[in-house]
């Protein structure tokens, strides 16, 4: 993705200082990974299953049914990976509103830019703009046009997730999982690239063209879609995403990527390849980053570790 600045003023390529621990909270599981800088990689990893209904992703409503129960689950992870700072938090895609906005010019003052962004995305939020925690980055500059990716999370929703991990210290980074996974896509691929991510009963499709995010859509898989029919349903969503960017911008999908966690990537790849008419590839966590893991932790890395790999990549140290 772009090397422009994000909402914290850091560059996208190398925009993140390597955190000590990465947490992820999803409707069906929670995961934690302790990172090492030298050698770069993951040195400890743990995961726990979560009961149905404990985490219900929503951009507008309370997400955590029982904060005490979730806190207990996260503490069990912390016992395995250790309590370290800074820490990063990956959250379900449905927690965030993701917008792509175009401008002719941008205000010079940060406060004016924040006010302009809130006004621009107000109709997409479903809650008062002043309740949003924003992050933003420029993804494209052209003659008379500046394109910006703006991510908004409702403040009380953000606090629910952060307080489940650490009630005293904020996350150094909170990011929807699929936005993190986009870091793993090759930047030099010509044409459009489609990423389909399936996790815990939800599917997200994102399309990038060069350095630009051009499309983002997230929805819940309902009923049989969330069970045995998930690969077919997700592939149908991928096909609609491809049709949408082709009809709207004339973008042809040249490369399709998929990631189903904690399982199902091979079935999703086959269904997407058939639906799109091109061979889809699976995004996997790179084994070189798991070399330092304890033997008992290694089985977790491939099914769950792709977002952790993405966080390591986002430091810019390993490209």
N, C-alpha and C positions, 0 to 999 in steps of 0.2 A: 504494500500500500504506500501511500504518499509519505514523503519526508517532511511535510508541513507540520505545524504545531497543533497539539491537541489542547483540550480545555485546561490542562495543568501547565501549559506552556512548554511541554517537552516534545521533541521531535518524534514523528511516527516511527521512522527507522532509527532504533536506538532511543525510542520515546519512553522507555520504561527502565528504571533502575531495577536490577534483578531482586525480586523479593526473597525473603528467607523461606516463606511458606506460601503455597497457593491452596486455597480452599475452593471447593465447588459444592453448591447446594442445589439439588434437583428434586422434583417430586418423588422420585423413587429411591434416591440414594444421596449420601453426602461423602465427599472425598477430600483428602488433604495430602499434599506432597511437599516434602522439605527439599529445598534446592541447595546445591552447592555451586560455588563460583569457579573453583579450581580443584579438580576438573569440573567443567560445566556439566550439569545434569541433575538427576534426582537421586537423593541418597536414602530417603525414607518415604513410604507411601502407605496409606490406610484408607479404607472405605467401610461404610456401614449402610445397610438397607434402612429405608425409612418407611413407616406405616402409611398406608393409603390415606390421603386426605390431610396429612400433617402439613405438607407444602402444596399450596394451590396457587400457581403463578397468575398474577394479574397486575396490570399497570396502574389500576385505580383503587383496588380494595386490599384489605389486609391479606397477606400471603401465608402467614404462619398460624396454624390452628392452635398449637400449644407451644409457646415459646420455651417453657421449661423442658419439655420433652426433646425439642430440637437442640436446646443448649446442652442437654445431657449427651446426646449423640455426638455433638461437636467436641465436647470434652473428651470423649473416648478416643476421637481422632487425635486430639492434641497430646494425649498420653503416648501415642505411638510415634508422632513426628516431632514432638517438642513444641514448647511455646516460644515463638521467635517473632521478631519484628525486623523490617516491615513485612506486612502480609498482604496478599492480593486475594480478591474474591471474584469467582466466576458465578454468575446467576443465570437462571433460565431466561431465554430470549424474550419470553412473553412479559417479563417484568419491565422492559424498557420500550419506550417509543423511539423508533429510529426514523429520522427524516433526512432527506437529501434536498438542500435548499440552494437556489441560485441567487446571486447578487450582482449588481453592476460594480458597486464599491462597498467597502466595509468601514464602519466608524473607527477612528483611531483610538478611542478610549474604550477600555475593557467594559466599563459599566454600561456604556451606550450600546456596545455589541451584545451584551447579555440581554438588555431590554429589547433590542431588535429581534434577537433569536426567539425570545419568549413570545413576542407578538406574532412572529411568522408561524410558529408551530402551535399556537393556542388552540386552533380548531381540531388538532389531531390528538390532543392529550387526554381529554375526558376528565380533567381536573383543572383547578386554577393554575395558570402559568407560574404564579409566584411560589407554588408548592413544588416546583420541579428543580431537581439538581441536574444541571446541564454539563455535558462535555462536548467538545466540538473540535473539528480539525478541517482544514482546507484540503480538499481532495483533487481539485482541478482549478487551473487558472488559464484563461484564454482572453482574447481581445474583448474587453467590455463585459467579461463574465468571470465570476468567482463562484465555485461550487463548494459547498460545505456539508459535511456529515455532522448531524446534530443528534445526540442521544440524550434522552430525558428520562429520569427515574423519579417518581414521586418521593418526596423527602421521607415521609413516614414509612413507606415501603422499604426504602434504602436502609433506614435505621433498624427495621426488623431483621434484615439479613445480617447487617454488621454486628448488632448486639448479640445475635446467636453465636457469633464467633468470638467477639471480644467487646465487652460493654464499655471498656475504658479507652480503647484506641481505635481510630478509624482505619479502614483499609487504605493502603497506598494506591490501590487501583480497584475499581469495581467495573466489571465488563460483562455484557451478554456473551455467552459462550461462543456463538457462531461468529460474532465480530472478532473474537480472539482467533478462531480457526482460520479466518481469511488471511492471517499473517503467513500461513503455511503455503498459500498458493503462489506459484511462480509469477513474478512481476513482468517477465519478458514474453509471456504467452500472447501470441497475436489473437485478435478477436475477443469474443466474450467467453468468460469462464463462469460456470454455474456450480455452486456448492449447495448440496442438500444435506442437512443435518437432522437426524432423527434421535430424540432422546426423551425418555420418560413420558411417552404419549404425546409428544409435540413434534412438529416438523417445521423447519425454517429453510427457505430458499433465498440465496443471495447471488446476485450476478455482478461480476466486476468486469470492467473493460480497461485494460491497462492498469492504471493506478486508481481508477474511479469505481466506487460502488454505485451501480446503476439501478439496482432493484433489491428490495427486501420485503419478504412476506413470511409471517409466522402464524400458525394456527394449531389448535388442538386436534388430535386424531380421536374421533369419537367411536364408541362402540367397537365393532369388529375391526375397524381401522387400526385401533390401538393394539390389537392382538395379532392374529395370524395374517390379517390383511394389511398390516402396516407397510411392508415394502411396496405393494401395489399402489396403495393410497399415496405414499410419499412420491413415488415415481410419477403418478398422475399430476401431483402438485408441481413437480419439476418440469413436466411437459407444459403446463400452463404458464409457468414462469418464463420458459424459453419462448413460448408464443407471444407473451406480453412484451418482452424486450425487442423481439423481432418486429412486431407490429408498431410499437411506439417509437423506437429509435433505429430500426433497421439493423439491430445487433444480432449476428448469428452466433450461436453457442458453438465454439470450436473445441472446448474441453469441459467435461463434466466430472465433478468430484463428489464423493459421498462419504458420509461418516455416520454410522448408527452405533449408539452407545447405550448400554454396555455390550450389546451383541446385535447381529443382523446386517453387518456391512456387506457381506458377500451377496446375500439375497437382495439387498437394496441395489447393489451394483448391477446385478443381472436385470432387475426390473427397469432401472433407469436406462441401461444400454438399449433395451428393447423399445422403451417409450420414446427415447430421443433419437434413435437411429445412429448414435455414435457410442464408442466404447467408454463407459464411465470408469473412473479409477477411484480406489479407496484411499482416503487420507488415514494414515496410521502414525502412531507415535514412533519416532526414530529410536531404534534399539541402542544406539550409541549413548543416548542420554540416560539409559537405565543400567549402565555398567556398574554403577556404585550402589545399586539397590541391594538390600538384604534378600536372601533367597526366598524368604516367606512373603516378601512384598512384590517380587517380580511378576507373579500372575496378574496383578492389577494393572500393570503398565499399559499393555496393548489395548484392553477393552476400555480403559478410562483415561489414558494419559495424553491423548492428542491435545487438549487445551493446555496442559502443562508444557508440552513441547512448544506450543504457540507462544506462551509467556516467555520461555527461554529465548525463542527466536526474536521476540519483540525487543529484547535488550540490545539487539544489533551486534552482539559480541560474536555471534556464531555464523554470520553470513559470509 
